[in-house]
Amino acid sequence: MVKWEYRWVAIGVVGGHIHHSDEDEKTLNDLGADGWELFSVTPLVAEAKTTCLMHHFRRSRES
């Protein structure tokens, strides 16, 4: 049975646009290089506006 470990990365949304930096891009690339798989992106909403996108990652965990 596969066991998973999880990570989350939040990237802000400002004025309806994703507000990301070179550092955010590096974080996402580093996670991919370390074997993390993006499996879901969830918008977080406050006062009827999306404030950020939660990127959910997983990778198999060594037993």
Summary of the structure (lengths in Angstrom):
residues: 63
radius of gyration: 13.5
end to end distance: 9.8
largest distance: 44.0
contacts: 132
relative contact order: 0.34
helix: 19%
strand: 57%
